[in-house]
Every structure is written in structure tokens, then in C-alpha cells.
Amino acid sequence: MDLLNTLVDKGLRRESPTREEALAVLATSDDDLLDVVAAAGKVRRHWFGRRVKLNYLVNLKSGLCPEDCSYCSQRLGSKAEILKYTWLKPDQASAAAAAGVSGGAKRVCLVASGRGPTDRDVDRVSDTIKAIKEQNGDVEVCACLGLLSDGQAERLREAGADAYNHNLNTSEATYGDITTTHTYADRVDTVNKAHAAGLSACSGLIAGMGESDEDLVDVVFSLRELDPDSVPVNFLIPMEGTPLAKEWHLTPQRCLRILAMTRFVCPDVEVRIAGGREVHLRTMQPLALHLANSIFLGDYLTSEGQAGHADLEMIADAGFEVEGAGEVTLPEHRASARGGGCGSHADGGGCGSHAGADGETAGAGGCGSHAGGGVCAPASASASASTPAPVRPAEEPRTDLVAVRRRGAGTDLAPNA
């Protein structure tokens, strides 16, 4: 297919496709899907080899957010029966982070619900960052606290943060349909503040909220212009109790096309499969590793994810390898341009000298990780192993794959890492 050959050539040169070419990827047929994956996979392997970076979420403060983001289970007015708790203490957060690191995570993403942090909140998170760095010196730490005020990004960097996450989520044209308590421009401003402070910026999107192909292309091209080091791609989890609970539009094939389009537009950027992969990609998750070079390990902010050991088995079975703490995530040209930015240290020393994780505040967009609440639960334990699963139409809601997180941060139960 001439289109795919052109996109591969452009991706290897770090040249942006045209909008028409990006739209054409989303419009490809199921018959061409494996060709699309193979083409985008060439670009992924050129810049990132067969490495998969693991990230781990710690929800520092859950629920009770004053923002009205329609996709979020922690939003104002949410009736989702999620865990609700105030700030974890630094030692609690550090213990939670250690579970993820022991499972192979290279980055810990610290998330808190709310519009944005107060100066006291920044102090709290700074103490938490220091506690995590003291226990795990090599780990990258990304903060995801919502909209930043002047000077806050610099303070987080001084405390040892490596990155800051704040997602654009959807196109500027449709943003007002999803959230009314802040603007698209507010989000762009926060990403720019992170950049200016020397933090590695992380910003992504949420697919499956009823947007058009044009909206998806718009937001991915906007992300390319912002030039984050990592782009989390969330697939909406329609959580009961949120305004988007009935929005079940995604199929595994659609998700793969979205990831491929993102890879072609952002060829040398860390593309992360974030919230919703277990629900919407399901058994096709291994194919997505040919497109993205980063995933979350274990559970999400407010919902359960695939078991950590299953993630590791999936990566190995698909012929990929977990990226080590001493390996450089970003291609050399990006790492050099960032002056040793996050994911660029070959000495395994982390990025503590320059202060995204993957997402935003849980109520303002969710650390690039929970697009509507989270991810899946394992199949019902009561189902007989010898009974084949019923065949479901692709458009039928898979509410059986969505479960509220009841373990890990904010509970007395061991995390799923």
C-alpha cells in the first residue's frame, strides 16, 4: 500500500504526515489492519527497538474533585462508587511506589484529584517525591496534579520530579462539550509551564468519547506541536455514574488504528497505552505493543487493571522486553535536546536533577491513565474454565470488564503490581 510505505519513510525521517494521510490510517479497512500494524511497527522498532517501558500509578488523593470532566469517575457529581480518600502520607506513597518498582516499573506517576495543587499541596508532593527517591534512586517520578500556577513546576523539579503530565484529552473544537470548569487553553498552558521548568512533558488523549476522526487527528497534531516526550493514549472506560457511561464506541481494530496513527504522527515519542487497553483491546493487546513502547503496570487510579504478572508474560510472549532502569527511553536526538531529560539517562541515575508522568489530576484528566475511570477486572471466578465465553457483538458494552479498584493505595490490601 503506497500510503503505508510513505508513512514509514516519513516516520524514519521524523517527518510529519499530512492530515489527509493521518485520516486515511483511521479509515483503513479490517482487511488492511495487519499491514497498518506492521508499517507502524517498523517506525516503533526503529526508534525504540523491542523495549517496553513500564509505568506505575499511585493515586495520592482520590475522588471529590470540583471539576466536571465528563469522562472521569472522580468528577464533580460522579455517582461512581470509587475509593475516596485524602492525601496519602509520604511513607504510604513511597511504599505503594515500591510495589510497582519491584514489579519492573521504571516510572512512578503520582496523581491527585482536583483542579490544581495549592502551594501546600506542592509541599506535600515534594516530600513524597523525596521519600520515593530516597528508597528508589533510579526511578523516574512524574507528577500529575492538574493545572499549575506560576512557580509550581519549578518547585516540583527542585524536589526531584522528572516529569509532569497533563493531557489535552480531545480536540480544541470539542473540548467544551467534555469539560466546562476549565478550558483547553488552560491545559496547553500547564504543559508549557512544565516544559519551561525543565520537566519532561507528558500529554495525551482519550479516544472513545464520541469524537470524529477529524477530532482525533486534531488532538494528535496539537500534541505533536506541543512536543511532549511521552503521549499516553487512553481509551474511554464508560464508568457507571459518569455522563459518558453509555459511550461504548471502540473496537480492538479501532484502537489499533488510533495507536498506529499516533505513532506515525509522533514517530520518535514515547507512546503509552494507558487506560482502557484491557477493556477495548482485550485479546489484541499484544498487537498494540508493536505500536506503543510503554504501558502501565497493574491497576489504575480508580479501576482495576490486568494483573502485573500477566502484563509481564504478555510482553515476553509477544517477543518484547521490559526496559531497564539504566536504559535510555528516548532516542538520542530527543534526549540530547532535553539536556538529559526524563528517560534519557544511560547511567540509571534517573532524572532527579531536572524535574510528566502520564496524565493529569484524576478529576481533571487522570494521569494519562484512566480515561473515564479505569480498566478491567479479570473474568468472573465463578465461570467454568471449560465453558467457552459467549460470542458478543463488537458494539455490545463490555461492562463485565470494568471493576472499581479496591486494593493498593488508600486501602490495607496489597496492590496489583
TARA-V457671 format. One record per pair of residues at least 6 apart in sequence whose C-alpha atoms are under 7 Angstrom apart, sorted by the first residue. I is the first residue (numbers start at 1). GAP is how many residues later the second one is. D is the distance in whole Angstrom. If there is no record, write none. Layout:
((I & GAP & D) (I & GAP & D))
//
This chain:
((4 & 32 & 7) (4 & 35 & 6) (7 & 10 & 7) (7 & 257 & 7) (8 & 31 & 6) (8 & 32 & 7) (8 & 35 & 6) (10 & 6 & 7) (10 & 7 & 7) (11 & 32 & 6) (11 & 253 & 6) (11 & 256 & 5) (12 & 31 & 6) (14 & 253 & 6) (14 & 254 & 7) (16 & 249 & 6) (17 & 247 & 7) (17 & 248 & 6) (19 & 198 & 7) (22 & 195 & 7) (22 & 239 & 6) (23 & 190 & 7) (23 & 194 & 7) (25 & 232 & 7) (25 & 236 & 6) (26 & 187 & 7) (26 & 231 & 5) (26 & 232 & 7) (26 & 235 & 7) (37 & 223 & 7) (37 & 253 & 7) (37 & 254 & 7) (40 & 220 & 6) (40 & 223 & 6) (40 & 224 & 6) (40 & 251 & 6) (41 & 249 & 5) (41 & 250 & 5) (43 & 224 & 6) (44 & 223 & 7) (44 & 246 & 7) (44 & 247 & 6) (47 & 221 & 6) (47 & 284 & 6) (48 & 245 & 7) (50 & 270 & 5) (50 & 271 & 6) (51 & 242 & 6) (51 & 269 & 6) (51 & 270 & 5) (51 & 271 & 6) (51 & 272 & 5) (52 & 241 & 5) (52 & 242 & 5) (52 & 268 & 7) (52 & 269 & 6) (52 & 270 & 5) (52 & 271 & 5) (53 & 53 & 7) (53 & 240 & 6) (53 & 241 & 4) (53 & 242 & 6) (53 & 269 & 6) (53 & 270 & 5) (54 & 50 & 7) (54 & 51 & 5) (54 & 52 & 6) (54 & 53 & 7) (54 & 240 & 6) (54 & 241 & 5) (54 & 242 & 6) (54 & 243 & 6) (55 & 50 & 5) (55 & 51 & 6) (55 & 52 & 5) (55 & 53 & 6) (55 & 240 & 6) (55 & 241 & 5) (55 & 242 & 6) (56 & 44 & 6) (56 & 49 & 6) (56 & 51 & 6) (56 & 52 & 5) (56 & 53 & 6) (56 & 240 & 6) (56 & 241 & 5) (57 & 51 & 6) (57 & 52 & 5) (57 & 53 & 6) (57 & 243 & 6) (57 & 244 & 7) (58 & 35 & 7) (58 & 38 & 7) (58 & 39 & 7) (58 & 51 & 6) (58 & 52 & 5) (58 & 53 & 6) (58 & 351 & 6) (59 & 51 & 6) (59 & 52 & 5) (59 & 53 & 6) (59 & 242 & 6) (59 & 350 & 6) (60 & 27 & 5) (60 & 28 & 5) (60 & 33 & 7) (60 & 50 & 6) (60 & 51 & 6) (60 & 52 & 5) (61 & 24 & 6) (61 & 25 & 5) (61 & 26 & 5) (61 & 27 & 7) (61 & 51 & 5) (61 & 52 & 6) (62 & 21 & 6) (62 & 22 & 5) (62 & 23 & 5) (62 & 24 & 7) (62 & 50 & 7) (62 & 51 & 6) (63 & 11 & 4) (63 & 21 & 5) (63 & 22 & 7) (63 & 50 & 6) (64 & 10 & 6) (64 & 11 & 7) (64 & 12 & 7) (65 & 9 & 6) (65 & 10 & 5) (65 & 11 & 6) (65 & 48 & 6) (65 & 49 & 5) (65 & 298 & 5) (66 & 9 & 7) (66 & 10 & 5) (66 & 48 & 6) (66 & 49 & 7) (67 & 8 & 6) (67 & 9 & 6) (67 & 47 & 7) (67 & 48 & 6) (67 & 114 & 6) (67 & 296 & 6) (67 & 297 & 6) (68 & 7 & 5) (68 & 8 & 5) (68 & 111 & 6) (68 & 112 & 7) (68 & 113 & 6) (69 & 6 & 6) (69 & 109 & 6) (69 & 110 & 5) (69 & 294 & 7) (69 & 295 & 6) (70 & 108 & 5) (70 & 109 & 6) (70 & 172 & 6) (70 & 173 & 5) (70 & 174 & 6) (71 & 171 & 7) (71 & 172 & 7) (71 & 173 & 6) (71 & 300 & 6) (71 & 301 & 4) (72 & 170 & 7) (72 & 291 & 6) (72 & 293 & 7) (72 & 299 & 7) (72 & 300 & 4) (72 & 301 & 6) (73 & 7 & 6) (73 & 166 & 7) (73 & 169 & 6) (73 & 299 & 6) (73 & 300 & 5) (74 & 288 & 6) (74 & 289 & 5) (75 & 288 & 5) (78 & 163 & 6) (78 & 164 & 6) (79 & 162 & 4) (79 & 163 & 7) (80 & 159 & 7) (80 & 160 & 6) (80 & 161 & 4) (80 & 162 & 7) (82 & 220 & 6) (82 & 322 & 6) (83 & 219 & 7) (85 & 325 & 7) (90 & 37 & 6) (90 & 38 & 4) (90 & 41 & 6) (91 & 40 & 7) (93 & 35 & 7) (94 & 34 & 7) (94 & 37 & 6) (94 & 38 & 5) (96 & 312 & 7) (96 & 313 & 6) (97 & 11 & 6) (99 & 318 & 6) (100 & 317 & 5) (103 & 314 & 6) (105 & 192 & 7) (106 & 33 & 6) (106 & 34 & 6) (106 & 219 & 6) (107 & 32 & 6) (107 & 33 & 4) (107 & 34 & 6) (108 & 32 & 6) (108 & 33 & 5) (108 & 34 & 6) (109 & 32 & 6) (109 & 33 & 5) (109 & 34 & 6) (109 & 35 & 7) (109 & 248 & 5) (109 & 249 & 6) (110 & 32 & 6) (110 & 33 & 5) (110 & 34 & 6) (111 & 32 & 6) (111 & 33 & 5) (111 & 34 & 6) (111 & 249 & 7) (111 & 250 & 6) (111 & 251 & 7) (111 & 256 & 6) (112 & 32 & 7) (112 & 33 & 5) (112 & 249 & 5) (112 & 250 & 6) (113 & 32 & 7) (113 & 248 & 5) (113 & 249 & 4) (113 & 250 & 5) (114 & 32 & 7) (114 & 247 & 6) (114 & 249 & 6) (114 & 250 & 7) (115 & 31 & 5) (115 & 32 & 6) (115 & 249 & 6) (116 & 29 & 6) (116 & 30 & 4) (116 & 31 & 4) (116 & 32 & 6) (117 & 28 & 6) (117 & 29 & 7) (117 & 31 & 7) (122 & 34 & 7) (126 & 30 & 6) (126 & 33 & 5) (129 & 30 & 7) (129 & 31 & 6) (129 & 32 & 7) (130 & 29 & 6) (130 & 30 & 7) (133 & 6 & 7) (137 & 212 & 7) (137 & 213 & 7) (138 & 187 & 6) (138 & 210 & 6) (138 & 211 & 5) (138 & 212 & 5) (139 & 211 & 6) (140 & 22 & 6) (140 & 210 & 5) (140 & 211 & 6) (141 & 20 & 5) (141 & 21 & 5) (141 & 22 & 7) (141 & 216 & 7) (142 & 19 & 6) (142 & 20 & 6) (142 & 21 & 4) (142 & 22 & 5) (142 & 23 & 7) (142 & 214 & 5) (142 & 215 & 4) (143 & 18 & 7) (143 & 20 & 6) (143 & 21 & 5) (143 & 22 & 6) (143 & 213 & 6) (143 & 214 & 6) (144 & 20 & 6) (144 & 21 & 5) (144 & 22 & 7) (144 & 212 & 7) (144 & 213 & 6) (144 & 215 & 6) (144 & 216 & 4) (144 & 217 & 5) (144 & 223 & 6) (145 & 215 & 6) (145 & 216 & 5) (146 & 20 & 7) (146 & 214 & 5) (146 & 215 & 4) (146 & 218 & 6) (147 & 40 & 7) (147 & 43 & 6) (148 & 42 & 6) (153 & 40 & 7) (153 & 41 & 6) (153 & 44 & 6) (154 & 43 & 5) (156 & 199 & 6) (157 & 42 & 7) (157 & 197 & 6) (157 & 198 & 3) (158 & 197 & 6) (160 & 192 & 4) (160 & 193 & 6) (160 & 194 & 7) (160 & 195 & 5) (161 & 191 & 6) (161 & 194 & 4) (162 & 37 & 6) (162 & 38 & 6) (162 & 180 & 6) (162 & 189 & 5) (162 & 190 & 6) (162 & 192 & 6) (162 & 193 & 4) (162 & 194 & 7) (163 & 36 & 5) (163 & 37 & 4) (163 & 38 & 6) (163 & 179 & 7) (163 & 192 & 6) (163 & 193 & 3) (163 & 194 & 5) (164 & 30 & 6) (164 & 35 & 6) (164 & 36 & 6) (164 & 37 & 5) (164 & 38 & 6) (164 & 192 & 3) (164 & 193 & 5) (165 & 36 & 6) (165 & 37 & 4) (165 & 38 & 6) (165 & 191 & 4) (165 & 192 & 5) (165 & 193 & 5) (165 & 194 & 4) (165 & 195 & 5) (165 & 202 & 6) (166 & 21 & 7) (166 & 25 & 6) (166 & 36 & 6) (166 & 37 & 5) (166 & 193 & 5) (166 & 194 & 4) (166 & 201 & 7) (167 & 36 & 4) (167 & 37 & 5) (167 & 38 & 6) (167 & 192 & 6) (167 & 193 & 6) (167 & 198 & 6) (167 & 201 & 6) (168 & 16 & 7) (168 & 19 & 6) (168 & 35 & 6) (168 & 36 & 6) (168 & 37 & 6) (169 & 35 & 6) (169 & 36 & 4) (169 & 37 & 5) (170 & 35 & 6) (170 & 36 & 6) (170 & 45 & 7) (170 & 46 & 7) (170 & 49 & 6) (171 & 44 & 5) (171 & 45 & 7) (171 & 47 & 6) (171 & 48 & 5) (172 & 12 & 6) (175 & 9 & 6) (191 & 10 & 6) (194 & 7 & 6) (195 & 6 & 6) (198 & 156 & 6) (198 & 157 & 6) (199 & 155 & 6) (199 & 156 & 5) (199 & 157 & 7) (200 & 29 & 6) (200 & 141 & 6) (200 & 142 & 6) (200 & 156 & 6) (201 & 27 & 5) (201 & 28 & 6) (201 & 29 & 7) (201 & 155 & 5) (202 & 26 & 5) (202 & 27 & 6) (202 & 28 & 5) (202 & 29 & 6) (202 & 154 & 4) (202 & 155 & 6) (202 & 156 & 6) (203 & 25 & 6) (203 & 27 & 7) (203 & 28 & 5) (203 & 29 & 7) (203 & 155 & 7) (203 & 156 & 7) (204 & 27 & 5) (204 & 28 & 5) (204 & 29 & 6) (204 & 164 & 6) (205 & 27 & 7) (205 & 28 & 5) (205 & 29 & 6) (206 & 27 & 6) (206 & 28 & 5) (206 & 29 & 6) (206 & 30 & 6) (206 & 165 & 6) (207 & 27 & 6) (207 & 28 & 5) (207 & 29 & 6) (208 & 27 & 6) (208 & 28 & 5) (208 & 41 & 6) (208 & 42 & 6) (209 & 27 & 7) (209 & 38 & 6) (210 & 37 & 7) (220 & 42 & 6) (221 & 44 & 7) (224 & 42 & 6) (229 & 40 & 6) (229 & 41 & 6) (230 & 39 & 6) (230 & 40 & 4) (230 & 41 & 6) (231 & 39 & 6) (231 & 40 & 5) (231 & 41 & 6) (232 & 39 & 6) (232 & 40 & 4) (232 & 41 & 6) (232 & 42 & 6) (232 & 126 & 6) (232 & 136 & 5) (233 & 39 & 6) (233 & 40 & 5) (233 & 41 & 5) (234 & 39 & 7) (234 & 40 & 5) (234 & 41 & 5) (234 & 42 & 6) (234 & 134 & 7) (234 & 135 & 6) (234 & 136 & 7) (234 & 137 & 5) (235 & 40 & 6) (235 & 41 & 5) (235 & 42 & 7) (235 & 136 & 6) (236 & 40 & 6) (236 & 135 & 5) (236 & 136 & 5) (237 & 39 & 6) (237 & 134 & 6) (237 & 135 & 5) (237 & 136 & 6) (237 & 137 & 6) (237 & 138 & 6) (238 & 6 & 6) (238 & 7 & 4) (238 & 8 & 6) (238 & 9 & 6) (238 & 10 & 7) (238 & 134 & 6) (239 & 6 & 5) (239 & 133 & 6) (239 & 134 & 6) (248 & 147 & 7) (248 & 149 & 6) (249 & 146 & 7) (250 & 30 & 6) (251 & 29 & 6) (251 & 143 & 6) (252 & 28 & 6) (252 & 29 & 4) (252 & 32 & 7) (255 & 26 & 7) (256 & 32 & 6) (259 & 32 & 6) (260 & 31 & 6) (263 & 8 & 7) (263 & 28 & 6) (268 & 63 & 7) (270 & 23 & 6) (270 & 24 & 7) (270 & 60 & 7) (271 & 21 & 5) (271 & 22 & 6) (271 & 23 & 6) (272 & 20 & 6) (272 & 21 & 6) (272 & 22 & 4) (272 & 23 & 5) (273 & 19 & 6) (273 & 21 & 6) (273 & 22 & 5) (274 & 21 & 6) (274 & 22 & 6) (274 & 94 & 6) (274 & 95 & 5) (275 & 94 & 4) (275 & 95 & 4) (275 & 96 & 6) (275 & 99 & 6) (275 & 100 & 6) (276 & 94 & 7) (276 & 98 & 6) (276 & 99 & 5) (277 & 8 & 7) (278 & 28 & 7) (278 & 97 & 6) (278 & 98 & 6) (279 & 96 & 6) (279 & 97 & 6) (279 & 122 & 6) (286 & 28 & 7) (286 & 32 & 6) (297 & 11 & 6) (297 & 14 & 7) (297 & 120 & 6) (298 & 7 & 5) (298 & 8 & 6) (298 & 9 & 5) (298 & 10 & 5) (298 & 118 & 5) (298 & 119 & 5) (299 & 6 & 4) (299 & 7 & 7) (299 & 117 & 6) (300 & 69 & 6) (300 & 70 & 6) (300 & 74 & 6) (300 & 75 & 7) (301 & 69 & 6) (301 & 73 & 6) (302 & 71 & 6) (302 & 72 & 6) (302 & 102 & 6) (302 & 103 & 5) (303 & 70 & 6) (303 & 71 & 4) (303 & 72 & 5) (303 & 100 & 6) (303 & 101 & 4) (303 & 102 & 4) (304 & 70 & 6) (304 & 71 & 5) (304 & 72 & 5) (304 & 73 & 5) (304 & 99 & 6) (304 & 100 & 6) (304 & 101 & 5) (305 & 70 & 5) (305 & 71 & 5) (305 & 72 & 6) (306 & 70 & 7) (306 & 71 & 7) (306 & 72 & 7) (307 & 109 & 6) (307 & 110 & 7) (308 & 108 & 6) (308 & 109 & 5) (315 & 6 & 6) (325 & 23 & 5) (326 & 19 & 7) (326 & 20 & 5) (326 & 21 & 6) (326 & 22 & 4) (327 & 19 & 5) (327 & 21 & 7) (328 & 15 & 6) (328 & 16 & 5) (328 & 17 & 6) (328 & 18 & 5) (329 & 14 & 5) (329 & 15 & 6) (330 & 13 & 6) (330 & 14 & 6) (335 & 6 & 6) (335 & 9 & 5) (341 & 10 & 7) (342 & 9 & 5) (357 & 10 & 7) (358 & 9 & 5) (358 & 10 & 5) (358 & 11 & 7) (359 & 6 & 7) (359 & 7 & 5) (359 & 8 & 2) (359 & 9 & 3) (359 & 10 & 6) (360 & 6 & 5) (360 & 7 & 4) (360 & 8 & 6) (361 & 6 & 6) (375 & 27 & 6) (376 & 25 & 4) (376 & 26 & 4) (376 & 27 & 6) (377 & 24 & 5) (377 & 25 & 6) (377 & 26 & 5) (378 & 23 & 7) (407 & 6 & 5) (407 & 7 & 6) (407 & 8 & 5) (408 & 6 & 5) (408 & 7 & 4) (408 & 8 & 7))
//
